[in-house]
Amino acid sequence: MKRTILIVDNDASVRKLLAQALRRAGYNVLSAGSGREAIALAGRQPGPIDLLITDIVMEGVGGAGLYATL
């Protein structure tokens, strides 16, 4: 079973680098540029999200708020 990881960071280069490495390691990767985008993305995800990797300081919904919401 392929595990799903959600990466949330407002820096596109960080998201891209992490996503590439994790996909090569065999993970299903979801990526969002903000907390709000991540919440919407998670709501559309049919299966579980096994791991959240997030920036803590982001405009709008930060990492702690995102974690609490998800």
PDB file of N, CA, C and O in Angstrom:
ATOM      1  N   MET A   1       0.838  -1.182   0.000  1.00  0.00           N
ATOM      2  CA  MET A   1       0.000   0.000   0.000  1.00  0.00           C
ATOM      3  C   MET A   1       0.881   1.244   0.000  1.00  0.00           C
ATOM      4  O   MET A   1       1.771   1.389   0.838  1.00  0.00           O
ATOM      5  N   LYS A   2       0.623   2.133  -0.947  1.00  0.00           N
ATOM      6  CA  LYS A   2       1.392   3.363  -1.067  1.00  0.00           C
ATOM      7  C   LYS A   2       0.901   4.381  -0.047  1.00  0.00           C
ATOM      8  O   LYS A   2      -0.290   4.690  -0.013  1.00  0.00           O
ATOM      9  N   ARG A   3       1.786   4.901   0.775  1.00  0.00           N
ATOM     10  CA  ARG A   3       1.445   5.914   1.779  1.00  0.00           C
ATOM     11  C   ARG A   3       1.388   7.296   1.139  1.00  0.00           C
ATOM     12  O   ARG A   3       2.098   7.576   0.173  1.00  0.00           O
ATOM     13  N   THR A   4       0.527   8.162   1.694  1.00  0.00           N
ATOM     14  CA  THR A   4       0.343   9.514   1.168  1.00  0.00           C
ATOM     15  C   THR A   4       0.911  10.544   2.133  1.00  0.00           C
ATOM     16  O   THR A   4       0.636  10.513   3.332  1.00  0.00           O
ATOM     17  N   ILE A   5       1.702  11.448   1.590  1.00  0.00           N
ATOM     18  CA  ILE A   5       2.319  12.529   2.366  1.00  0.00           C
ATOM     19  C   ILE A   5       1.841  13.855   1.797  1.00  0.00           C
ATOM     20  O   ILE A   5       1.854  14.059   0.583  1.00  0.00           O
ATOM     21  N   LEU A   6       1.422  14.748   2.673  1.00  0.00           N
ATOM     22  CA  LEU A   6       1.011  16.098   2.283  1.00  0.00           C
ATOM     23  C   LEU A   6       2.115  17.072   2.683  1.00  0.00           C
ATOM     24  O   LEU A   6       2.462  17.190   3.858  1.00  0.00           O
ATOM     25  N   ILE A   7       2.661  17.768   1.684  1.00  0.00           N
ATOM     26  CA  ILE A   7       3.693  18.781   1.906  1.00  0.00           C
ATOM     27  C   ILE A   7       3.041  20.148   1.766  1.00  0.00           C
ATOM     28  O   ILE A   7       2.369  20.422   0.772  1.00  0.00           O
ATOM     29  N   VAL A   8       3.240  21.005   2.761  1.00  0.00           N
ATOM     30  CA  VAL A   8       2.674  22.347   2.722  1.00  0.00           C
ATOM     31  C   VAL A   8       3.768  23.353   3.048  1.00  0.00           C
ATOM     32  O   VAL A   8       4.307  23.367   4.154  1.00  0.00           O
ATOM     33  N   ASP A   9       4.087  24.186   2.080  1.00  0.00           N
ATOM     34  CA  ASP A   9       5.111  25.215   2.274  1.00  0.00           C
ATOM     35  C   ASP A   9       4.855  26.315   1.262  1.00  0.00           C
ATOM     36  O   ASP A   9       4.494  26.038   0.118  1.00  0.00           O
ATOM     37  N   ASN A  10       5.039  27.559   1.673  1.00  0.00           N
ATOM     38  CA  ASN A  10       4.815  28.672   0.760  1.00  0.00           C
ATOM     39  C   ASN A  10       5.987  28.877  -0.208  1.00  0.00           C
ATOM     40  O   ASN A  10       5.903  29.716  -1.105  1.00  0.00           O
ATOM     41  N   ASP A  11       7.062  28.131  -0.038  1.00  0.00           N
ATOM     42  CA  ASP A  11       8.218  28.196  -0.925  1.00  0.00           C
ATOM     43  C   ASP A  11       8.123  27.046  -1.938  1.00  0.00           C
ATOM     44  O   ASP A  11       8.284  25.879  -1.581  1.00  0.00           O
ATOM     45  N   ALA A  12       7.864  27.388  -3.187  1.00  0.00           N
ATOM     46  CA  ALA A  12       7.665  26.376  -4.232  1.00  0.00           C
ATOM     47  C   ALA A  12       8.887  25.482  -4.420  1.00  0.00           C
ATOM     48  O   ALA A  12       8.742  24.289  -4.685  1.00  0.00           O
ATOM     49  N   SER A  13      10.084  26.040  -4.285  1.00  0.00           N
ATOM     50  CA  SER A  13      11.290  25.226  -4.482  1.00  0.00           C
ATOM     51  C   SER A  13      11.437  24.170  -3.388  1.00  0.00           C
ATOM     52  O   SER A  13      11.905  23.063  -3.656  1.00  0.00           O
ATOM     53  N   VAL A  14      11.047  24.498  -2.173  1.00  0.00           N
ATOM     54  CA  VAL A  14      11.079  23.522  -1.073  1.00  0.00           C
ATOM     55  C   VAL A  14      10.082  22.402  -1.350  1.00  0.00           C
ATOM     56  O   VAL A  14      10.406  21.223  -1.210  1.00  0.00           O
ATOM     57  N   ARG A  15       8.873  22.779  -1.740  1.00  0.00           N
ATOM     58  CA  ARG A  15       7.847  21.769  -2.060  1.00  0.00           C
ATOM     59  C   ARG A  15       8.314  20.852  -3.179  1.00  0.00           C
ATOM     60  O   ARG A  15       8.170  19.632  -3.089  1.00  0.00           O
ATOM     61  N   LYS A  16       8.868  21.430  -4.223  1.00  0.00           N
ATOM     62  CA  LYS A  16       9.300  20.642  -5.378  1.00  0.00           C
ATOM     63  C   LYS A  16      10.409  19.663  -5.000  1.00  0.00           C
ATOM     64  O   LYS A  16      10.359  18.494  -5.383  1.00  0.00           O
ATOM     65  N   LEU A  17      11.394  20.125  -4.263  1.00  0.00           N
ATOM     66  CA  LEU A  17      12.513  19.271  -3.858  1.00  0.00           C
ATOM     67  C   LEU A  17      12.043  18.107  -2.984  1.00  0.00           C
ATOM     68  O   LEU A  17      12.412  16.957  -3.222  1.00  0.00           O
ATOM     69  N   LEU A  18      11.236  18.409  -1.983  1.00  0.00           N
ATOM     70  CA  LEU A  18      10.707  17.357  -1.109  1.00  0.00           C
ATOM     71  C   LEU A  18       9.840  16.371  -1.876  1.00  0.00           C
ATOM     72  O   LEU A  18       9.962  15.159  -1.695  1.00  0.00           O
ATOM     73  N   ALA A  19       8.967  16.886  -2.731  1.00  0.00           N
ATOM     74  CA  ALA A  19       8.065  16.022  -3.497  1.00  0.00           C
ATOM     75  C   ALA A  19       8.844  15.073  -4.399  1.00  0.00           C
ATOM     76  O   ALA A  19       8.518  13.889  -4.480  1.00  0.00           O
ATOM     77  N   GLN A  20       9.854  15.575  -5.068  1.00  0.00           N
ATOM     78  CA  GLN A  20      10.667  14.728  -5.945  1.00  0.00           C
ATOM     79  C   GLN A  20      11.335  13.601  -5.165  1.00  0.00           C
ATOM     80  O   GLN A  20      11.294  12.443  -5.581  1.00  0.00           O
ATOM     81  N   ALA A  21      11.946  13.939  -4.043  1.00  0.00           N
ATOM     82  CA  ALA A  21      12.642  12.930  -3.244  1.00  0.00           C
ATOM     83  C   ALA A  21      11.674  11.883  -2.703  1.00  0.00           C
ATOM     84  O   ALA A  21      11.973  10.689  -2.711  1.00  0.00           O
ATOM     85  N   LEU A  22      10.520  12.332  -2.237  1.00  0.00           N
ATOM     86  CA  LEU A  22       9.548  11.393  -1.659  1.00  0.00           C
ATOM     87  C   LEU A  22       8.899  10.517  -2.723  1.00  0.00           C
ATOM     88  O   LEU A  22       8.635   9.340  -2.478  1.00  0.00           O
ATOM     89  N   ARG A  23       8.641  11.072  -3.892  1.00  0.00           N
ATOM     90  CA  ARG A  23       8.082  10.252  -4.983  1.00  0.00           C
ATOM     91  C   ARG A  23       9.080   9.179  -5.412  1.00  0.00           C
ATOM     92  O   ARG A  23       8.699   8.037  -5.669  1.00  0.00           O
ATOM     93  N   ARG A  24      10.357   9.550  -5.486  1.00  0.00           N
ATOM     94  CA  ARG A  24      11.390   8.568  -5.828  1.00  0.00           C
ATOM     95  C   ARG A  24      11.456   7.449  -4.799  1.00  0.00           C
ATOM     96  O   ARG A  24      11.802   6.314  -5.126  1.00  0.00           O
ATOM     97  N   ALA A  25      11.122   7.773  -3.555  1.00  0.00           N
ATOM     98  CA  ALA A  25      11.132   6.783  -2.478  1.00  0.00           C
ATOM     99  C   ALA A  25       9.848   5.951  -2.466  1.00  0.00           C
ATOM    100  O   ALA A  25       9.702   5.049  -1.641  1.00  0.00           O
ATOM    101  N   GLY A  26       8.918   6.250  -3.378  1.00  0.00           N
ATOM    102  CA  GLY A  26       7.728   5.430  -3.511  1.00  0.00           C
ATOM    103  C   GLY A  26       6.463   5.944  -2.848  1.00  0.00           C
ATOM    104  O   GLY A  26       5.468   5.223  -2.767  1.00  0.00           O
ATOM    105  N   TYR A  27       6.489   7.176  -2.377  1.00  0.00           N
ATOM    106  CA  TYR A  27       5.312   7.740  -1.718  1.00  0.00           C
ATOM    107  C   TYR A  27       4.399   8.461  -2.705  1.00  0.00           C
ATOM    108  O   TYR A  27       4.853   8.975  -3.727  1.00  0.00           O
ATOM    109  N   ASN A  28       3.113   8.490  -2.388  1.00  0.00           N
ATOM    110  CA  ASN A  28       2.161   9.341  -3.081  1.00  0.00           C
ATOM    111  C   ASN A  28       2.265  10.707  -2.404  1.00  0.00           C
ATOM    112  O   ASN A  28       2.122  10.801  -1.185  1.00  0.00           O
ATOM    113  N   VAL A  29       2.511  11.761  -3.172  1.00  0.00           N
ATOM    114  CA  VAL A  29       2.754  13.079  -2.586  1.00  0.00           C
ATOM    115  C   VAL A  29       1.702  14.082  -3.049  1.00  0.00           C
ATOM    116  O   VAL A  29       1.422  14.218  -4.240  1.00  0.00           O
ATOM    117  N   LEU A  30       1.132  14.775  -2.075  1.00  0.00           N
ATOM    118  CA  LEU A  30       0.246  15.908  -2.337  1.00  0.00           C
ATOM    119  C   LEU A  30       1.010  17.157  -1.928  1.00  0.00           C
ATOM    120  O   LEU A  30       1.781  17.121  -0.969  1.00  0.00           O
ATOM    121  N   SER A  31       0.812  18.248  -2.631  1.00  0.00           N
ATOM    122  CA  SER A  31       1.575  19.460  -2.366  1.00  0.00           C
ATOM    123  C   SER A  31       0.662  20.676  -2.399  1.00  0.00           C
ATOM    124  O   SER A  31      -0.187  20.811  -3.280  1.00  0.00           O
ATOM    125  N   ALA A  32       0.852  21.561  -1.419  1.00  0.00           N
ATOM    126  CA  ALA A  32       0.053  22.789  -1.353  1.00  0.00           C
ATOM    127  C   ALA A  32       0.942  23.956  -0.937  1.00  0.00           C
ATOM    128  O   ALA A  32       1.908  23.787  -0.194  1.00  0.00           O
ATOM    129  N   GLY A  33       0.596  25.139  -1.432  1.00  0.00           N
ATOM    130  CA  GLY A  33       1.380  26.332  -1.150  1.00  0.00           C
ATOM    131  C   GLY A  33       0.886  27.161   0.020  1.00  0.00           C
ATOM    132  O   GLY A  33       1.504  28.164   0.376  1.00  0.00           O
ATOM    133  N   SER A  34      -0.233  26.748   0.627  1.00  0.00           N
ATOM    134  CA  SER A  34      -0.763  27.479   1.781  1.00  0.00           C
ATOM    135  C   SER A  34      -1.598  26.533   2.632  1.00  0.00           C
ATOM    136  O   SER A  34      -1.980  25.448   2.193  1.00  0.00           O
ATOM    137  N   GLY A  35      -1.869  26.961   3.845  1.00  0.00           N
ATOM    138  CA  GLY A  35      -2.700  26.159   4.735  1.00  0.00           C
ATOM    139  C   GLY A  35      -4.109  25.991   4.187  1.00  0.00           C
ATOM    140  O   GLY A  35      -4.676  24.900   4.245  1.00  0.00           O
ATOM    141  N   ARG A  36      -4.665  27.053   3.665  1.00  0.00           N
ATOM    142  CA  ARG A  36      -6.026  26.978   3.100  1.00  0.00           C
ATOM    143  C   ARG A  36      -6.084  26.025   1.907  1.00  0.00           C
ATOM    144  O   ARG A  36      -7.020  25.237   1.768  1.00  0.00           O
ATOM    145  N   GLU A  37      -5.074  26.113   1.058  1.00  0.00           N
ATOM    146  CA  GLU A  37      -5.006  25.210  -0.099  1.00  0.00           C
ATOM    147  C   GLU A  37      -4.880  23.755   0.368  1.00  0.00           C
ATOM    148  O   GLU A  37      -5.487  22.860  -0.220  1.00  0.00           O
ATOM    149  N   ALA A  38      -4.110  23.525   1.401  1.00  0.00           N
ATOM    150  CA  ALA A  38      -3.926  22.168   1.935  1.00  0.00           C
ATOM    151  C   ALA A  38      -5.228  21.608   2.504  1.00  0.00           C
ATOM    152  O   ALA A  38      -5.534  20.431   2.317  1.00  0.00           O
ATOM    153  N   ILE A  39      -5.986  22.441   3.190  1.00  0.00           N
ATOM    154  CA  ILE A  39      -7.265  22.004   3.758  1.00  0.00           C
ATOM    155  C   ILE A  39      -8.219  21.593   2.638  1.00  0.00           C
ATOM    156  O   ILE A  39      -8.889  20.565   2.736  1.00  0.00           O
ATOM    157  N   ALA A  40      -8.278  22.393   1.579  1.00  0.00           N
ATOM    158  CA  ALA A  40      -9.135  22.069   0.437  1.00  0.00           C
ATOM    159  C   ALA A  40      -8.662  20.787  -0.245  1.00  0.00           C
ATOM    160  O   ALA A  40      -9.474  19.933  -0.599  1.00  0.00           O
ATOM    161  N   LEU A  41      -7.370  20.658  -0.426  1.00  0.00           N
ATOM    162  CA  LEU A  41      -6.790  19.472  -1.060  1.00  0.00           C
ATOM    163  C   LEU A  41      -7.071  18.219  -0.238  1.00  0.00           C
ATOM    164  O   LEU A  41      -7.441  17.183  -0.790  1.00  0.00           O
ATOM    165  N   ALA A  42      -6.902  18.309   1.053  1.00  0.00           N
ATOM    166  CA  ALA A  42      -7.157  17.170   1.940  1.00  0.00           C
ATOM    167  C   ALA A  42      -8.633  16.777   1.899  1.00  0.00           C
ATOM    168  O   ALA A  42      -8.962  15.595   2.001  1.00  0.00           O
ATOM    169  N   GLY A  43      -9.512  17.749   1.752  1.00  0.00           N
ATOM    170  CA  GLY A  43     -10.939  17.470   1.684  1.00  0.00           C
ATOM    171  C   GLY A  43     -11.335  16.705   0.434  1.00  0.00           C
ATOM    172  O   GLY A  43     -12.342  15.997   0.427  1.00  0.00           O
ATOM    173  N   ARG A  44     -10.549  16.845  -0.618  1.00  0.00           N
ATOM    174  CA  ARG A  44     -10.816  16.138  -1.877  1.00  0.00           C
ATOM    175  C   ARG A  44     -10.096  14.796  -1.961  1.00  0.00           C
ATOM    176  O   ARG A  44     -10.352  14.006  -2.871  1.00  0.00           O
ATOM    177  N   GLN A  45      -9.204  14.541  -1.020  1.00  0.00           N
ATOM    178  CA  GLN A  45      -8.406  13.311  -1.028  1.00  0.00           C
ATOM    179  C   GLN A  45      -9.279  12.137  -0.591  1.00  0.00           C
ATOM    180  O   GLN A  45      -9.810  12.159   0.519  1.00  0.00           O
ATOM    181  N   PRO A  46      -9.443  11.108  -1.435  1.00  0.00           N
ATOM    182  CA  PRO A  46     -10.325  10.000  -1.084  1.00  0.00           C
ATOM    183  C   PRO A  46      -9.802   9.097   0.040  1.00  0.00           C
ATOM    184  O   PRO A  46     -10.590   8.494   0.768  1.00  0.00           O
ATOM    185  N   GLY A  47      -8.496   9.007   0.178  1.00  0.00           N
ATOM    186  CA  GLY A  47      -7.924   8.136   1.207  1.00  0.00           C
ATOM    187  C   GLY A  47      -7.273   8.937   2.310  1.00  0.00           C
ATOM    188  O   GLY A  47      -7.339  10.166   2.320  1.00  0.00           O
ATOM    189  N   PRO A  48      -6.637   8.231   3.250  1.00  0.00           N
ATOM    190  CA  PRO A  48      -5.995   8.924   4.364  1.00  0.00           C
ATOM    191  C   PRO A  48      -4.705   9.630   3.952  1.00  0.00           C
ATOM    192  O   PRO A  48      -4.042   9.242   2.990  1.00  0.00           O
ATOM    193  N   ILE A  49      -4.372  10.661   4.696  1.00  0.00           N
ATOM    194  CA  ILE A  49      -3.071  11.306   4.580  1.00  0.00           C
ATOM    195  C   ILE A  49      -2.258  10.770   5.753  1.00  0.00           C
ATOM    196  O   ILE A  49      -2.610  10.973   6.915  1.00  0.00           O
ATOM    197  N   ASP A  50      -1.170  10.085   5.430  1.00  0.00           N
ATOM    198  CA  ASP A  50      -0.401   9.393   6.451  1.00  0.00           C
ATOM    199  C   ASP A  50       0.612  10.276   7.166  1.00  0.00           C
ATOM    200  O   ASP A  50       0.977  10.008   8.311  1.00  0.00           O
ATOM    201  N   LEU A  51       1.061  11.322   6.497  1.00  0.00           N
ATOM    202  CA  LEU A  51       2.064  12.204   7.099  1.00  0.00           C
ATOM    203  C   LEU A  51       1.872  13.617   6.569  1.00  0.00           C
ATOM    204  O   LEU A  51       1.630  13.818   5.379  1.00  0.00           O
ATOM    205  N   LEU A  52       1.983  14.595   7.464  1.00  0.00           N
ATOM    206  CA  LEU A  52       1.925  16.012   7.108  1.00  0.00           C
ATOM    207  C   LEU A  52       3.295  16.615   7.355  1.00  0.00           C
ATOM    208  O   LEU A  52       3.831  16.534   8.460  1.00  0.00           O
ATOM    209  N   ILE A  53       3.861  17.222   6.314  1.00  0.00           N
ATOM    210  CA  ILE A  53       5.110  17.978   6.446  1.00  0.00           C
ATOM    211  C   ILE A  53       4.746  19.417   6.119  1.00  0.00           C
ATOM    212  O   ILE A  53       4.361  19.724   4.991  1.00  0.00           O
ATOM    213  N   THR A  54       4.869  20.300   7.109  1.00  0.00           N
ATOM    214  CA  THR A  54       4.411  21.669   6.897  1.00  0.00           C
ATOM    215  C   THR A  54       5.365  22.715   7.450  1.00  0.00           C
ATOM    216  O   THR A  54       6.072  22.497   8.434  1.00  0.00           O
ATOM    217  N   ASP A  55       5.355  23.841   6.788  1.00  0.00           N
ATOM    218  CA  ASP A  55       6.005  25.040   7.289  1.00  0.00           C
ATOM    219  C   ASP A  55       5.161  25.513   8.473  1.00  0.00           C
ATOM    220  O   ASP A  55       3.937  25.387   8.442  1.00  0.00           O
ATOM    221  N   ILE A  56       5.774  26.036   9.479  1.00  0.00           N
ATOM    222  CA  ILE A  56       5.033  26.501  10.651  1.00  0.00           C
ATOM    223  C   ILE A  56       4.474  27.907  10.428  1.00  0.00           C
ATOM    224  O   ILE A  56       3.323  28.184  10.766  1.00  0.00           O
ATOM    225  N   VAL A  57       5.293  28.791   9.858  1.00  0.00           N
ATOM    226  CA  VAL A  57       4.887  30.187   9.673  1.00  0.00           C
ATOM    227  C   VAL A  57       4.468  30.404   8.218  1.00  0.00           C
ATOM    228  O   VAL A  57       5.294  30.425   7.305  1.00  0.00           O
ATOM    229  N   MET A  58       3.151  30.564   8.037  1.00  0.00           N
ATOM    230  CA  MET A  58       2.602  30.854   6.712  1.00  0.00           C
ATOM    231  C   MET A  58       1.489  31.876   6.894  1.00  0.00           C
ATOM    232  O   MET A  58       0.859  31.951   7.949  1.00  0.00           O
ATOM    233  N   GLU A  59       1.262  32.655   5.854  1.00  0.00           N
ATOM    234  CA  GLU A  59       0.182  33.639   5.908  1.00  0.00           C
ATOM    235  C   GLU A  59      -1.157  32.922   5.956  1.00  0.00           C
ATOM    236  O   GLU A  59      -1.337  31.895   5.300  1.00  0.00           O
ATOM    237  N   GLY A  60      -2.088  33.450   6.720  1.00  0.00           N
ATOM    238  CA  GLY A  60      -3.411  32.825   6.840  1.00  0.00           C
ATOM    239  C   GLY A  60      -3.369  31.702   7.862  1.00  0.00           C
ATOM    240  O   GLY A  60      -3.205  31.951   9.057  1.00  0.00           O
ATOM    241  N   VAL A  61      -3.514  30.481   7.405  1.00  0.00           N
ATOM    242  CA  VAL A  61      -3.486  29.314   8.285  1.00  0.00           C
ATOM    243  C   VAL A  61      -2.054  28.806   8.370  1.00  0.00           C
ATOM    244  O   VAL A  61      -1.500  28.335   7.377  1.00  0.00           O
ATOM    245  N   GLY A  62      -1.452  28.903   9.559  1.00  0.00           N
ATOM    246  CA  GLY A  62      -0.098  28.417   9.773  1.00  0.00           C
ATOM    247  C   GLY A  62      -0.066  26.912  10.022  1.00  0.00           C
ATOM    248  O   GLY A  62      -1.105  26.252  10.028  1.00  0.00           O
ATOM    249  N   GLY A  63       1.114  26.389  10.224  1.00  0.00           N
ATOM    250  CA  GLY A  63       1.289  24.959  10.400  1.00  0.00           C
ATOM    251  C   GLY A  63       0.526  24.367  11.562  1.00  0.00           C
ATOM    252  O   GLY A  63      -0.060  23.293  11.428  1.00  0.00           O
ATOM    253  N   ALA A  64       0.519  25.047  12.711  1.00  0.00           N
ATOM    254  CA  ALA A  64      -0.183  24.523  13.886  1.00  0.00           C
ATOM    255  C   ALA A  64      -1.698  24.518  13.655  1.00  0.00           C
ATOM    256  O   ALA A  64      -2.381  23.561  14.020  1.00  0.00           O
ATOM    257  N   GLY A  65      -2.216  25.578  13.054  1.00  0.00           N
ATOM    258  CA  GLY A  65      -3.643  25.644  12.742  1.00  0.00           C
ATOM    259  C   GLY A  65      -4.043  24.605  11.707  1.00  0.00           C
ATOM    260  O   GLY A  65      -5.116  24.008  11.791  1.00  0.00           O
ATOM    261  N   LEU A  66      -3.176  24.398  10.737  1.00  0.00           N
ATOM    262  CA  LEU A  66      -3.420  23.380   9.715  1.00  0.00           C
ATOM    263  C   LEU A  66      -3.488  21.992  10.348  1.00  0.00           C
ATOM    264  O   LEU A  66      -4.404  21.218  10.070  1.00  0.00           O
ATOM    265  N   TYR A  67      -2.523  21.692  11.189  1.00  0.00           N
ATOM    266  CA  TYR A  67      -2.491  20.390  11.871  1.00  0.00           C
ATOM    267  C   TYR A  67      -3.767  20.185  12.674  1.00  0.00           C
ATOM    268  O   TYR A  67      -4.371  19.114  12.626  1.00  0.00           O
ATOM    269  N   ALA A  68      -4.173  21.203  13.407  1.00  0.00           N
ATOM    270  CA  ALA A  68      -5.386  21.085  14.248  1.00  0.00           C
ATOM    271  C   ALA A  68      -6.635  20.879  13.387  1.00  0.00           C
ATOM    272  O   ALA A  68      -7.537  20.135  13.772  1.00  0.00           O
ATOM    273  N   THR A  69      -6.690  21.529  12.234  1.00  0.00           N
ATOM    274  CA  THR A  69      -7.838  21.402  11.345  1.00  0.00           C
ATOM    275  C   THR A  69      -7.892  20.027  10.679  1.00  0.00           C
ATOM    276  O   THR A  69      -8.959  19.423  10.566  1.00  0.00           O
ATOM    277  N   LEU A  70      -6.742  19.548  10.245  1.00  0.00           N
ATOM    278  CA  LEU A  70      -6.720  18.252   9.575  1.00  0.00           C
ATOM    279  C   LEU A  70      -6.916  17.126  10.575  1.00  0.00           C
ATOM    280  O   LEU A  70      -6.926  15.956  10.193  1.00  0.00           O
TER     281      LEU A  70
END
